[in-house]
Amino acid sequence: MIKAVVFDLDDTLYPEYDYVLSGFAAVGEYAQKQYGIADVKSGLIELFSQSRDKVFDRFAQNHGIDKSCVADLVEVYRTHTPDIKLTDEVKQTLSELRAGGYKLGIITDGRPNGQRAKIKALGLNELVDEIIITDELGEDCRKPNPKAFEVMADRLGVTLDQMAYVGDNPQKDFVIGKHGVTTVKYNGDGLYGDCGYLDGIKEHKSINTMSELINCLEQNKDKDDDGLLEFVKGKLLEIMDFIHDVCVKENIKYSLSGGTMIGAVRHKGFIPWDDDIDITMLREEYNRFASVVKDYCDKSGKFEFFLYRRTPRVKFAKDPIWGDKQIGGIKVDIFLLDNLPDDMRKRKRFLLKLKVLQGMMHKGKINWSRFSFKNKLRLLGTKILGAGRSLDSIVKSYFKVSARYNDQQTQDKFISNDLFAVCHIAYRKEWVSDVILSAYEDREYNIFAGYDSFLRVRYGDYMQLPPVEQRVHHHNFTLNPIENSEAQG
């Protein structure tokens, strides 16, 4: 499954010949001022068309310029401000790739100063996420050395087999395919496109125009994603069948929750682009479930029940294998319904205390870019408060506080272990007091009898499909090499 698209620069994102012409123009202005030679640019173009080898040496010889001056001509060429630009097609392709969720990068050989000047002139710093000029890693890191690709994968947070590389040079750009990268040849009119293939290694795919790239990637993505998504859905149903059977045998009420409940009502199964299952239980039902489910897991030899922070989960005891990958993170999350106090002042204080405890659960590294400045300060404060306490003790406190009003009669309930941004939502107790069976794929699972009110409070008009660009699955699972399976089992 491709998550990142990385490009070669010269003759891929722009025609390198444009840079040559731009450099010749700069050298022409210099030579005219220094040596009084007219029409230098056209002369250099003619020499270049005959042979690309030692163009400035031949130019100097033709015009009686001392050889010692050739270095000056070369320096002007290399340091000039390029007059080059991206085509609208390339800019549109990069924009659409980003909108499609791909991470973007550039890996290019060449002198760093010259390549940086090209990148600046083309405005690429604003259009891609990462840029690597191989010489900046070391001259021995030039393509086809895989080093730059390994660094790029690390920077973009992907693996090599989740990366596509688009290039034009058969001598350098496609050997990385041996390391798992999907290679795409751009069949433009580049200076090196007709070279022989290094070691006979060819590209996986090819395109004739840059606008073809998106369809090329999406066809591959659709094939991979569809197979993987169907596999994950099948495994989720296995877990859900197990939970449903336990609940039926023990007379425990549960309901599909969130997007899973929408899927049951709107699609009679999974939302087509969804890749998880969530359920909800009243606290008293969950306590009964937690007291028996471990025994059922042990008897099955297949499933495992555990608590991740404040979220109870059921997952496979050993991650299932799909193709040559082991799929981790396939699990069903259980959300808990507790009582909300009717008094609004008490409710506000109650929810604030839970918010603080949620913040205290943040241990280790935090992606601070996700938060506003005000929320950064709040999170930092709660993180400091929780620094002297173990995560287990904070979670115990959280569960105790969440259930504080469960021995009182209240009109509203809330999902206490959800994200704080939504756990304040109040659900009338009559909406969640009973359950009914609802079709789900080729099975039946429980949903709350008051599902319509439950879903409308949370989502509004839940029967309305979201915009097309929002119909994407978020991959709540991971792909790991099979050789690590014993460590992850």
Disulfide bonds with the S-S distance in Angstrom:
none
